[in-house]
Amino acid sequence: TNNALPNKKGDHYFLLSLFGPEVHFGMTENLTIGMMGSWFADPLALVTKYAFNSNSNTHLSIGNIVGYGGHTLEYYGGGPFGLHWMTITQGDVKQNISLSLGGGWRTYEDYSYNSIGIQTITNNSAVIGFGGLKSVSRKMSLIFDSMIFPSNNGTTAIIMPGIRVMKDRGKATQFALTTISNNGAIIPLPYISWLRKF
């Protein structure tokens, strides 16, 4: 789940899910840099997170995802895209709640205008995120994550309630039911991921 809790320097991990792989590197006590994408490497994106120092249980971070792609799943041509947000988190690694606010953009070529040439279109949207984690035992946590994209073209929401099971140190499996809502159409997708630190 997205949160503003800082990672430790040298705290590297990779994650495999049904959607694709991710790898993240703890560069400093505050900065994490990673890559994420689908199994087709389309899209493919650079991910950064900077968590500000905090002496309390209230944490603040800024995050960015910048990438290129979209040819595989879209009728229109793919192109560059980005998400940029700020997150405030209350709590710690065992129990926390987070609110994120930011914006997103996507540029693509619209081939439906062949009679007058290809048009390059940029769509912009606000991004609102809400998530949290609650440990219910030494090895199990309840999790919740969501992202909402309100725009002039309609609202898209991604909601992910689930369970995280810790196995050994630095190993976890996460189960969730991802629900995607787009202008009234609802698509449920099962989600499972494996996280390993290295």
DRENDRENTOR-64257 format. One line per 5 residues: number of its first residue (from 1); their letters; for each residue x, z, y of N, C-alpha, C, CB. Coordinates in Angstrom, 3 decimals, padded with zeros to 6 digits. Last residue first. Glycine has a CB too. Example, Ala and Ser with C-alpha at 12.3 -4.5 7.8 and 13.67 -1.06 7.14 Angstrom:
2
2> SA> 012.850:007.080:-002.250:013.670:007.140:-001.060:012.900:007.870:000.030:014.084:005.725:-000.598  013.190:007.800:-005.690:012.300:007.800:-004.500:013.200:007.800:-003.300:011.308:009.046:-004.473
***
This chain:
198
198> FKRLW> 015.959:-000.578:-008.086:017.263:-000.904:-008.637:018.365:-000.579:-007.625:017.321:-002.388:-009.042  012.570:000.014:-009.179:013.668:000.206:-008.229:014.996:-000.143:-008.908:013.691:001.674:-007.694  009.736:-001.884:-009.890:010.960:-001.314:-010.415:011.978:-001.166:-009.307:011.518:-002.174:-011.545  006.317:-002.383:-010.532:007.356:-002.097:-009.542:008.534:-001.434:-010.224:006.813:-001.200:-008.406  003.842:-004.639:-011.326:004.882:-003.780:-011.891:005.977:-003.611:-010.857:005.454:-004.371:-013.217
193> SIYPL> 000.270:-005.057:-011.027:001.638:-005.277:-010.574:002.562:-004.252:-011.214:001.726:-005.202:-009.036  -002.850:-006.695:-011.082:-001.942:-005.773:-011.744:-000.530:-006.094:-011.278:-002.064:-005.866:-013.299  -006.196:-007.324:-010.317:-004.811:-007.318:-009.839:-004.017:-006.290:-010.628:-004.742:-007.014:-008.315  -009.070:-009.455:-010.406:-008.296:-008.332:-010.950:-006.835:-008.455:-010.526:-008.409:-008.281:-012.499  -011.155:-010.377:-007.793:-009.975:-010.779:-008.551:-009.281:-009.542:-009.107:-009.004:-011.600:-007.668
188> PIIAG> -014.219:-011.596:-006.480:-013.481:-010.474:-007.083:-012.323:-010.992:-007.935:-014.428:-009.596:-007.945  -015.324:-012.953:-003.575:-014.572:-013.344:-004.768:-013.834:-012.121:-005.302:-013.573:-014.507:-004.454  -018.077:-013.799:-001.635:-017.291:-012.697:-002.189:-016.645:-013.144:-003.495:-018.177:-011.439:-002.417  -019.056:-015.174:001.443:-018.715:-015.455:000.047:-017.766:-014.374:-000.469:-018.071:-016.868:-000.095  -019.189:-014.333:004.089:-020.306:-014.046:003.200:-020.053:-014.334:001.741:-021.471:-014.808:003.630
183> NNSIT> -016.672:-015.139:005.126:-017.931:-015.642:005.693:-019.104:-015.487:004.732:-017.782:-017.105:006.078  -015.143:-013.938:002.462:-014.898:-014.963:003.480:-016.229:-015.546:003.928:-013.961:-016.084:002.939  -013.571:-011.400:000.771:-014.828:-011.795:001.394:-014.525:-012.759:002.531:-015.618:-010.554:001.909  -012.125:-010.431:-002.164:-011.925:-011.269:-000.990:-013.286:-011.712:-000.478:-011.022:-012.496:-001.317  -010.993:-007.675:-003.842:-012.204:-008.367:-003.427:-011.910:-009.121:-002.142:-013.386:-007.375:-003.237
178> TLAFQ> -009.156:-006.588:-006.581:-009.091:-007.213:-005.263:-010.393:-007.960:-004.989:-007.876:-008.175:-005.166  -008.779:-003.824:-008.220:-009.767:-004.893:-008.187:-009.781:-005.443:-006.766:-011.194:-004.386:-008.628  -005.689:-002.799:-009.768:-006.651:-002.824:-008.662:-007.648:-003.954:-008.877:-005.926:-002.991:-007.299  -002.923:-000.957:-010.913:-004.118:-001.705:-011.287:-005.103:-001.649:-010.122:-004.760:-001.133:-012.598  000.564:-000.768:-011.222:-000.593:-000.620:-010.349:-001.722:-001.536:-010.811:-000.213:-000.927:-008.889
173> TAKGR> 003.252:001.107:-012.398:002.317:000.017:-012.665:001.064:000.269:-011.849:001.984:-000.098:-014.192  006.695:001.921:-011.756:005.258:002.151:-011.575:004.484:000.900:-011.934:004.944:002.576:-010.129  009.766:003.595:-011.540:008.963:002.598:-012.241:007.484:002.944:-012.078:009.352:002.524:-013.748  011.311:005.661:-010.549:011.504:004.337:-009.984:010.729:003.241:-010.677:012.928:004.000:-010.010  011.294:007.421:-013.554:011.714:007.447:-012.162:011.970:006.019:-011.658:012.980:008.320:-011.997
168> DKMVR> 008.608:006.101:-015.598:009.847:006.823:-015.391:010.177:006.811:-013.903:010.999:006.206:-016.226  005.661:005.706:-014.284:006.203:005.873:-015.637:007.462:006.724:-015.554:006.510:004.489:-016.304  002.767:006.135:-012.400:004.220:006.260:-012.427:004.665:006.475:-013.866:004.703:007.428:-011.514  000.147:004.134:-011.588:000.646:004.994:-012.666:002.170:004.971:-012.640:000.105:004.530:-014.062  -002.410:003.789:-009.289:-000.976:003.603:-009.516:-000.507:004.611:-010.553:-000.169:003.757:-008.192
163> IGPMI> -005.468:002.092:-008.875:-004.766:003.238:-009.462:-003.301:002.871:-009.645:-005.408:003.662:-010.824  -007.608:000.914:-006.145:-006.937:000.865:-007.438:-006.286:002.165:-007.843:-005.918:-000.199:-007.427  -009.078:-001.445:-003.870:-009.021:-000.093:-004.432:-008.357:-000.130:-005.800:-010.437:000.522:-004.536  -008.696:-003.706:-001.594:-008.019:-003.440:-002.871:-008.042:-001.945:-003.204:-006.560:-003.950:-002.823  -009.956:-006.419:000.221:-010.110:-004.991:-000.076:-009.567:-004.725:-001.470:-011.605:-004.543:000.034
158> IATTG> -009.901:-008.589:002.837:-009.295:-008.367:001.526:-009.290:-006.860:001.279:-007.835:-008.972:001.445  -011.963:-010.715:004.768:-011.553:-009.353:004.425:-010.991:-009.318:003.011:-012.739:-008.372:004.558  -012.539:-012.818:007.494:-012.054:-012.725:006.125:-011.562:-011.306:005.883:-010.925:-013.765:005.853  -014.979:-014.133:009.629:-014.179:-012.968:009.253:-013.823:-013.030:007.776:-014.934:-011.663:009.568  -014.896:-017.080:011.762:-015.481:-016.185:010.775:-014.505:-015.079:010.410:-015.895:-016.962:009.524
153> NNSPF> -013.643:-018.434:013.751:-014.099:-019.225:012.602:-014.757:-018.380:011.520:-012.939:-019.979:012.006  -012.744:-016.550:015.488:-013.881:-017.366:015.916:-014.450:-018.189:014.774:-013.471:-018.284:017.052  -012.022:-013.661:013.404:-011.655:-014.803:014.238:-012.919:-015.561:014.629:-010.657:-015.739:013.496  -010.615:-010.895:011.676:-011.734:-011.428:012.466:-011.255:-012.571:013.352:-012.377:-010.315:013.330  -009.421:-009.970:008.887:-009.003:-010.995:009.826:-010.227:-011.518:010.576:-008.265:-012.149:009.096
148> IMSDF> -008.328:-007.047:007.303:-009.477:-007.748:007.866:-008.974:-008.705:008.944:-010.528:-006.742:008.449  -007.202:-005.508:004.394:-006.831:-006.290:005.559:-008.047:-007.087:006.002:-005.623:-007.226:005.256  -006.467:-002.523:002.520:-007.394:-003.538:003.019:-006.782:-004.254:004.212:-008.749:-002.905:003.404  -006.173:-000.204:-000.185:-005.557:-001.041:000.842:-006.559:-002.091:001.279:-004.250:-001.706:000.322  -005.707:002.760:-001.966:-006.664:001.875:-001.306:-005.920:001.094:-000.242:-007.858:002.674:-000.688
143> ILSMK> -005.224:004.717:-004.948:-004.747:003.943:-003.812:-005.871:003.098:-003.237:-003.569:003.057:-004.219  -004.453:007.637:-006.716:-005.505:006.726:-006.277:-005.013:006.018:-005.029:-006.850:007.481:-006.008  -001.855:008.162:-009.102:-002.339:008.222:-007.726:-003.494:007.247:-007.540:-001.202:007.909:-006.728  -000.062:009.948:-011.608:-001.154:009.049:-011.244:-001.591:009.275:-009.804:-002.339:009.240:-012.187  001.796:011.855:-012.398:002.098:010.455:-012.670:001.016:009.470:-012.225:002.334:010.285:-014.122
138> RSVSK> 000.857:014.324:-011.652:002.282:014.059:-011.458:002.601:012.580:-011.624:003.112:014.882:-012.435  -002.283:013.538:-010.031:-001.491:014.215:-011.046:-000.033:013.839:-010.815:-001.961:013.834:-012.496  -003.226:012.420:-007.789:-004.173:013.243:-008.529:-003.499:013.955:-009.701:-005.331:012.389:-009.033  -002.318:011.474:-004.562:-001.838:011.839:-005.890:-002.836:012.760:-006.560:-000.454:012.507:-005.812  -003.543:008.963:-002.647:-003.811:010.356:-002.989:-003.332:010.625:-004.412:-005.325:010.685:-002.845
133> LGGFG> -003.255:006.735:000.096:-002.829:007.126:-001.251:-003.089:008.606:-001.447:-001.329:006.801:-001.483  -004.562:003.980:002.076:-004.178:005.362:001.808:-003.797:005.563:000.359:-005.300:006.303:002.177  -005.563:001.846:004.862:-005.156:002.148:003.495:-004.783:003.606:003.333:-003.995:001.273:003.087  -006.396:-000.922:006.814:-006.666:000.489:006.553:-006.310:000.767:005.102:-008.163:000.857:006.854  -005.860:-003.325:009.414:-005.612:-002.812:008.075:-005.894:-001.328:007.967:-004.193:-003.088:007.671
128> IVASN> -006.538:-006.252:011.101:-006.827:-004.816:011.043:-006.632:-004.363:009.605:-008.285:-004.494:011.549  -005.556:-008.840:013.169:-005.397:-008.258:011.839:-005.643:-006.757:011.941:-003.976:-008.557:011.249  -006.829:-011.789:014.840:-006.427:-010.384:014.840:-006.307:-009.905:013.392:-007.449:-009.508:015.636  -005.575:-015.119:014.706:-006.547:-014.102:014.297:-005.965:-012.722:014.522:-006.952:-014.282:012.818  -005.313:-018.662:015.209:-004.879:-017.297:015.495:-005.979:-016.324:015.098:-004.516:-017.130:016.993
123> NTITQ> -004.167:-021.829:014.153:-005.236:-020.834:014.139:-004.648:-019.448:014.367:-006.018:-020.881:012.804  -003.188:-024.930:015.253:-002.753:-023.547:015.111:-003.966:-022.627:015.195:-001.707:-023.180:016.196  -002.684:-028.209:014.064:-003.622:-027.190:014.529:-003.022:-025.811:014.290:-004.995:-027.324:013.813  -001.907:-031.516:014.571:-001.329:-030.216:014.245:-002.186:-029.131:014.888:000.155:-030.117:014.725  -003.371:-034.440:013.245:-003.372:-033.421:014.279:-002.743:-032.133:013.753:-004.802:-033.160:014.777
118> IGISN> -002.588:-037.822:012.649:-002.588:-036.450:012.131:-002.527:-035.464:013.289:-001.398:-036.222:011.160  -004.779:-040.402:013.948:-003.488:-039.768:013.696:-003.649:-038.343:013.213:-002.635:-039.791:014.945  -007.262:-041.351:014.076:-006.603:-041.159:015.374:-005.252:-040.482:015.201:-007.489:-040.327:016.313  -007.943:-041.591:011.454:-008.282:-042.710:012.332:-007.597:-042.590:013.693:-009.794:-042.792:012.519  -007.258:-039.173:010.278:-006.421:-040.344:010.024:-006.701:-041.494:010.990:-006.625:-040.817:008.605
113> YSYDE> -007.991:-036.474:010.394:-008.059:-037.284:011.607:-007.227:-038.559:011.461:-007.579:-036.473:012.819  -007.526:-034.998:008.219:-008.860:-035.592:008.303:-009.009:-036.473:009.537:-009.922:-034.501:008.318  -005.177:-033.675:008.093:-005.144:-035.092:007.734:-006.511:-035.759:007.825:-004.600:-035.251:006.340  -003.743:-031.384:010.059:-005.080:-031.772:009.604:-005.099:-033.286:009.382:-006.180:-031.341:010.641  -001.156:-029.193:009.480:-001.489:-030.562:009.858:-002.823:-030.944:009.235:-000.375:-031.547:009.420
108> YTRWG> -000.901:-025.847:010.800:-000.987:-026.809:009.715:-001.367:-028.178:010.271:-002.008:-026.347:008.652  -000.047:-022.512:011.408:-000.008:-023.878:011.916:-000.031:-024.850:010.740:001.252:-024.109:012.800  -001.323:-019.337:012.000:-000.995:-020.343:010.986:-001.075:-021.719:011.625:-001.953:-020.245:009.755  -001.103:-015.801:012.667:-001.224:-017.192:013.093:-000.834:-018.116:011.946:-000.345:-017.466:014.335  -002.207:-012.469:013.518:-001.679:-013.468:012.605:-001.898:-014.865:013.147:-002.320:-013.330:011.234
103> GGLSL> -001.661:-009.086:014.664:-002.187:-010.432:014.789:-001.531:-011.376:013.807:-002.003:-010.939:016.195  -002.708:-005.637:014.457:-001.758:-006.685:014.784:-002.442:-008.032:014.912:-000.669:-006.752:013.737  -002.725:-002.379:013.095:-003.319:-003.325:014.039:-002.280:-004.378:014.373:-003.822:-002.605:015.332  -003.454:000.036:010.582:-002.586:-001.033:011.090:-003.378:-001.951:012.008:-001.964:-001.844:009.924  -003.362:003.304:009.373:-004.135:002.336:010.150:-003.153:001.330:010.732:-004.977:003.036:011.285
98> SINQK> -003.321:005.413:006.456:-002.661:004.522:007.412:-003.661:003.603:008.098:-001.590:003.692:006.712  -002.626:008.458:004.815:-003.640:007.531:005.288:-003.026:006.723:006.421:-004.937:008.280:005.755  -001.376:010.208:001.904:-001.282:009.643:003.238:-002.453:008.724:003.529:000.023:008.892:003.403  000.447:012.000:-000.351:-000.903:011.898:000.221:-000.781:011.359:001.635:-001.639:013.285:000.211  003.034:011.729:-001.193:002.037:012.173:-002.165:000.608:012.013:-001.667:002.282:013.611:-002.524
93> VDGQT> 004.604:011.011:000.964:004.568:010.090:-000.176:003.508:010.482:-001.209:005.934:010.038:-000.842  002.465:012.106:003.711:003.757:011.949:003.057:003.588:011.047:001.838:004.350:013.330:002.650  000.764:011.755:006.911:000.936:012.276:005.570:002.340:012.067:005.049:-000.048:011.640:004.643  -000.378:009.015:008.640:-000.422:010.478:008.631:-000.285:010.949:007.195:-001.744:011.018:009.274  000.882:006.167:010.234:000.577:006.844:008.977:000.614:008.338:009.176:001.557:006.429:007.875
88> ITMWH> 000.406:003.151:011.882:000.556:004.591:012.049:000.076:005.259:010.770:-000.237:005.113:013.296  001.856:-000.025:012.368:001.150:000.898:011.475:001.435:002.330:011.872:001.554:000.662:010.011  001.555:-003.260:013.729:002.076:-001.906:013.893:001.220:-000.968:013.049:002.080:-001.470:015.403  002.395:-006.698:012.879:001.508:-005.556:013.022:002.282:-004.264:013.260:000.636:-005.419:011.791  002.070:-010.070:012.189:002.868:-009.100:012.940:001.966:-007.906:013.254:003.464:-009.735:014.261
83> LGFPG> 002.430:-012.933:010.229:001.648:-011.727:010.471:002.569:-010.720:011.154:001.045:-011.146:009.134  002.499:-016.538:010.184:003.091:-015.233:010.448:002.042:-014.147:010.595:003.940:-015.291:011.692  003.539:-019.828:009.080:002.533:-018.805:009.348:003.233:-017.475:009.614:001.533:-018.678:008.160  004.010:-023.414:008.832:004.476:-022.055:009.101:003.320:-021.102:009.388:005.444:-022.057:010.273  002.069:-025.245:006.336:002.925:-025.134:007.508:003.376:-023.710:007.708:002.207:-025.633:008.746
78> GGYYE> 000.221:-027.728:004.418:000.731:-026.401:004.720:001.635:-026.432:005.936:001.477:-025.833:003.526  -002.621:-029.864:004.964:-001.192:-029.671:004.760:-000.761:-028.262:005.129:-000.406:-030.681:005.570  -005.791:-028.985:003.475:-004.970:-029.415:004.590:-003.499:-029.146:004.279:-005.396:-028.700:005.890  -006.511:-027.770:001.108:-006.752:-029.215:001.248:-005.895:-029.774:002.383:-008.262:-029.505:001.512  -004.347:-025.364:-000.442:-005.151:-025.822:000.683:-005.354:-027.338:000.644:-004.494:-025.414:001.998
73> LTHGG> -002.648:-024.597:-002.458:-004.030:-024.149:-002.541:-004.924:-024.738:-001.459:-004.078:-022.663:-002.466  -000.133:-025.851:-001.940:-000.671:-025.760:-003.295:-002.171:-025.498:-003.311:000.039:-024.671:-004.060  000.641:-025.656:000.726:000.281:-026.966:000.183:-000.464:-026.859:-001.151:001.533:-027.813:000.004  001.556:-023.300:001.722:000.118:-023.483:001.709:-000.315:-024.813:001.150:-000.416:-023.334:003.072  004.332:-022.605:003.953:003.695:-023.022:002.712:002.209:-023.195:002.862:003.975:-022.036:001.628
68> YGVIN> 006.435:-020.047:005.214:006.029:-021.459:005.234:005.372:-021.783:003.899:007.256:-022.410:005.502  006.567:-017.010:007.223:006.838:-017.885:006.094:006.380:-019.303:006.308:006.199:-017.348:004.880  006.827:-013.647:007.990:006.942:-014.999:008.537:007.320:-015.928:007.395:007.999:-015.067:009.702  005.652:-010.559:008.671:005.747:-011.517:007.576:005.755:-012.907:008.211:004.554:-011.349:006.538  006.556:-007.363:009.913:006.424:-008.806:010.138:006.483:-009.549:008.807:007.533:-009.320:011.093
63> GISLH> 005.858:-004.161:011.395:006.097:-005.041:010.263:005.864:-006.493:010.625:005.216:-004.653:009.102  006.749:-000.944:012.542:006.339:-002.297:012.876:006.711:-003.190:011.702:007.005:-002.790:014.205  005.520:002.483:012.385:006.392:001.380:011.975:005.854:000.067:012.525:006.511:001.313:010.432  005.369:006.019:012.434:005.044:004.763:013.103:006.028:003.687:012.655:005.074:004.930:014.650  003.872:009.086:011.280:004.926:008.075:011.234:004.424:006.775:011.868:005.389:007.828:009.772
58> TNSNS> 003.481:012.482:011.061:002.938:011.278:011.692:004.065:010.267:011.844:002.285:011.602:013.080  004.640:014.765:010.194:003.948:013.966:009.183:003.237:012.756:009.772:002.953:014.822:008.447  007.761:014.799:012.063:006.469:015.362:011.657:005.887:014.498:010.553:005.485:015.456:012.863  009.874:013.526:013.113:010.121:014.897:012.661:008.830:015.587:012.228:010.796:015.706:013.769  010.868:010.156:012.645:009.793:011.114:012.919:010.165:012.473:012.347:008.445:010.625:012.326
53> NFAYK> 012.040:006.913:013.520:012.327:008.283:013.105:011.190:009.214:013.519:013.660:008.763:013.707  010.130:004.009:012.549:010.769:004.843:013.567:010.983:006.262:013.030:009.913:004.875:014.859  010.735:001.414:010.380:010.045:002.697:010.525:010.812:003.569:011.521:009.910:003.420:009.145  010.304:-001.930:010.062:011.146:-000.953:010.736:010.313:000.308:010.971:011.714:-001.522:012.086  010.313:-004.591:007.808:009.628:-003.368:008.221:010.642:-002.441:008.871:008.931:-002.670:007.010
48> TVLAL> 009.800:-008.016:006.923:010.611:-006.952:007.518:009.729:-005.771:007.895:011.374:-007.471:008.756  009.914:-010.821:004.825:009.187:-009.611:005.182:010.157:-008.603:005.789:008.467:-009.010:003.945  009.460:-014.298:004.503:010.389:-013.216:004.807:009.589:-012.028:005.317:011.460:-013.662:005.853  007.805:-016.258:001.962:007.846:-015.569:003.250:008.943:-014.504:003.297:006.495:-014.931:003.541  006.108:-019.069:000.702:007.294:-018.231:000.582:007.533:-017.591:001.942:008.546:-019.057:000.105
43> PDAFW> 002.988:-020.141:-000.941:003.941:-019.971:000.154:005.140:-019.091:-000.217:003.236:-019.380:001.348  005.147:-021.237:-003.141:004.353:-021.847:-002.083:003.075:-021.034:-001.931:004.037:-023.350:-002.394  006.328:-020.612:-005.540:007.157:-020.567:-004.323:006.458:-021.271:-003.156:008.536:-021.219:-004.584  004.616:-020.300:-007.556:004.963:-021.691:-007.270:005.916:-021.790:-006.077:003.695:-022.510:-007.000  004.089:-017.647:-007.540:004.889:-018.127:-008.665:005.290:-019.593:-008.488:004.115:-017.952:-009.972
38> SGMMG> 004.477:-016.826:-004.015:003.689:-017.053:-005.224:004.614:-017.513:-006.336:002.562:-018.095:-004.975  006.509:-014.265:-002.415:005.922:-015.587:-002.561:005.043:-015.655:-003.798:007.009:-016.649:-002.629  008.895:-012.550:-000.363:007.729:-012.554:-001.223:007.175:-013.975:-001.313:006.655:-011.573:-000.699  011.708:-010.546:000.509:011.114:-011.872:000.332:009.916:-011.742:-000.601:012.159:-012.895:-000.233  012.838:-008.093:002.988:012.509:-008.617:001.670:011.990:-010.037:001.704:011.502:-007.743:001.017
33> ITLNE> 014.167:-005.165:004.440:014.036:-006.617:004.511:013.768:-007.158:003.109:015.315:-007.267:005.123  013.820:-002.209:006.313:013.667:-002.852:005.010:013.456:-004.346:005.213:012.484:-002.233:004.214  015.226:000.388:008.209:014.954:-001.046:008.105:014.913:-001.515:006.664:015.997:-001.833:008.865  015.947:003.085:008.200:014.724:002.680:008.894:014.292:001.246:008.606:014.912:002.844:010.364  018.301:003.488:006.916:017.277:004.520:006.741:015.938:004.102:007.342:017.739:005.829:007.371
28> TMGFH> 018.885:000.044:005.915:019.274:001.280:006.586:018.209:002.321:006.279:019.443:001.072:008.138  017.960:-001.666:003.875:019.204:-001.967:004.579:019.772:-000.749:005.285:018.980:-003.075:005.579  016.472:-001.852:001.028:016.604:-000.819:002.044:017.943:-000.965:002.744:016.462:000.586:001.427  014.842:-004.809:000.147:016.120:-004.125:000.217:016.103:-003.103:001.353:017.268:-005.136:000.410  012.627:-006.316:-002.201:012.833:-005.657:-000.918:014.111:-004.820:-000.976:011.610:-004.771:-000.548
23> VEPGF> 010.800:-008.973:-003.610:011.997:-008.146:-003.687:012.277:-007.614:-002.289:013.223:-008.954:-004.251  008.077:-010.232:-005.596:008.602:-009.734:-004.324:009.899:-008.989:-004.598:007.568:-008.808:-003.602  006.142:-012.862:-007.216:007.188:-011.845:-007.151:007.512:-011.432:-005.715:008.443:-012.354:-007.832  002.493:-013.230:-007.713:003.853:-013.695:-007.503:004.844:-012.551:-007.409:003.924:-014.532:-006.260  -000.011:-012.533:-008.692:000.058:-013.504:-007.615:001.465:-014.055:-007.414:-000.431:-012.883:-006.339
18> LSLLF> 000.346:-010.596:-010.569:-000.292:-011.823:-011.020:-000.191:-012.922:-009.971:-001.747:-011.563:-011.363  003.655:-009.337:-009.738:002.208:-009.253:-009.827:001.651:-010.552:-010.358:001.593:-008.923:-008.468  006.529:-007.391:-009.431:005.938:-008.560:-010.061:004.430:-008.357:-010.169:006.566:-008.819:-011.458  008.978:-006.274:-007.236:007.596:-006.123:-007.685:007.127:-007.449:-008.253:006.667:-005.653:-006.523  011.979:-004.387:-006.746:011.268:-005.653:-006.898:009.904:-005.374:-007.508:012.077:-006.656:-007.777
13> YHDGK> 013.924:-002.456:-004.374:012.968:-002.586:-005.477:012.442:-004.016:-005.553:011.797:-001.592:-005.305  016.279:-000.100:-003.053:015.855:-001.474:-003.300:014.825:-001.496:-004.432:017.074:-002.373:-003.648  017.567:001.923:-001.052:016.346:002.031:-001.864:015.781:000.628:-002.059:015.282:002.981:-001.187  019.602:001.841:000.725:019.936:001.583:-000.673:018.761:001.700:-001.609:020.997:002.512:-001.115  018.114:004.265:002.752:019.132:003.237:002.652:019.545:003.072:001.189:020.353:003.586:003.535
8> KNPLA> 014.630:004.882:002.104:016.010:005.327:002.201:016.954:004.134:002.121:016.331:006.343:001.095  011.806:004.131:004.224:012.532:004.040:002.972:013.969:004.509:003.182:012.498:002.597:002.422  009.227:005.898:006.037:010.536:005.243:005.962:011.073:005.195:004.538:011.531:005.960:006.858  005.797:005.030:006.275:006.785:005.963:005.757:008.137:005.261:005.627:006.333:006.539:004.394  003.702:003.490:007.069:004.819:003.603:008.007:005.888:004.575:007.521:004.313:004.042:009.365
3> NNT> 002.275:001.204:004.617:002.344:002.466:005.350:003.586:002.474:006.222:002.350:003.673:004.383  000.413:-000.647:002.290:001.157:-000.683:003.541:001.119:000.682:004.217:000.591:-001.763:004.479  000.840:000.000:-001.191:000.000:000.000:000.000:000.878:000.000:001.245:-000.951:001.218:000.004
***
